[in-house]
Amino acid sequence: MAKKAANVVVKARQCGNNTERMIRRFIKKSKKAKIIEEARDRRYHKKPSEAKKEKRKRAERRRKREKQKQLRAQERRNRRKR
């Protein structure tokens, strides 16, 4: 599975030529594209077993978070019905 290219572009026109806003927007976009995270991961060699273990851990955490979100949404819906 090929990874998509992560070209982060921020134009001056989008931010009204405000450099601080441009920097903040660039940082946000690069975090969302996980550029820094990938660079940190590639810095050192990681055994395949460790990579799999981390991947499983991330997936479990993501599933747990999704479940919590659904439960909270359900509680909100139930509160409205009362």
Secondary structure, DSSP 8 states (H G I E B T S, - for coil): -----------TTTTTT-HHHHHHHHHHHHHHTTHHHHHHHHHS---HHHHHHHHHHHHHHHHHHHHHHHHHHHHHHHHHH-
